[in-house]
Amino acid sequence: MSFIDQQIKEQRDHNKQTRQNIKTVKALLETKPPIDVLLQQLRNMSNQTLYINNSLTVNTVIMGLITLCIGIIFTSFSIWAISLILFAFCMLLFGYSVYTPSTELNALFDELNNYCLENKYNFKFYSEQDLEQHKHIETNFPLFKLGSQKNNIHFLFNGQWHIQEHTYAYSVFDYQYVNREMVRVAKDKWELKDVQRCLWGIFLENFPVRGISISTQQKKLCRLGVEWQSSDIRFNQSFQQSGIDEFELARFLSPERLLYLEKILHQFSGDFYVHPKTTTLCWICDVDLSQIESDLYQVNTVADLADQLAKIRMPNFEKFADALKHLIIETPRRSSRFRSDIYKVSSSSSYSSNA
């Protein structure tokens, strides 16, 4: 057996075993075991291979490209240069013929990634069917008009928190918008271009208060009917504050709560808006709440896979969730109902003092 034949056989045998291991892990995942059981069963598979070997393809393509470059450089000098070019193309075709795609393996990693995160944080990633129920929810909030060209919301995952005998359903999303603005392209040259930006946020139902708006910038669209200034000068300088009821504003923006609000609103800078009628909180920030810490796609064996699944986490969402849960706990619910005239104040009301 020649060296090339041996390399082909080794690569094919390796990838055949990897595909078999992929099927075994997928069958295990379909049983939907608890995370600790899943990890233990994966570790029991010991050092079974779980990566696609395309080293022969890589080496052949590199050699083919080098040969092709040499042939092109000397193509006008001899017939041998043309032969080198033809030989290079043959090597590239051969490399492609022995290539094994990693599509199936990457799909498995995606499934495991989602399954472990859903179980760890007790949420569900959205499917296309789930997205239908949230169509046009952004029209209830004045926060999604930053883009002059395009404004798109993509829902990522949803879940529920149970805090002090109350249930808080939430949905995490990203908000992508395109704004047409002047962009500096050279020292003294500016051009009008479409600039795309992305923010992240949460819709949270059943927030303890309603009709509160806190923004890190002066935004007319975020203003509710009652302008407010807290007892903290630094907080007033950093945030635009408004609401629909002075009593609720004074209670929510109390001195003992301002320090914590300032901390979390700086950590997750953006707009904090509680709908005046539905008690649904919409908090948009510039921190990627969907960021995942994982080396899942760098594993070589099934045992490596189990170790990486045990470490997978979403650090930004963890901090954000902890901050919001603490705020909910520290915000007492109002026992009596709002006056009927407060209900009539819409989220797009302007300050009466600035009318």
Secondary structure, DSSP 8 states (H G I E B T S, - for coil): --HHHHHHHHHHHHHHHHHHHHHHHHHHHHT---HHHHHHHHHHTTT-B-S---HHHHHHHHHHHHHHHHHHHTTTT-HHHHHHHHHHHHHHHHHHHT----HHHHHHHHHHHHHHHHHHHTEEE--HHHHGGGTTGGGGSTT----SSEEEEEEEEEEEEEETTEEEEEEEEEEEEEEEEEEEEETTEEEEEEEEEEEEEEEESS-SS-SEEEESS--GGG--SEEE--S-HHHHHH-EEEES-HHHHHHHT-HHHHHHHHHHHHHT-EEEEE-TTT--EEEEESS-TT--B--GGG--BHHHHHHHHHH-B-HHHHHHHHHHHHHHHHS---SS---HHHHT--TT---GGG-
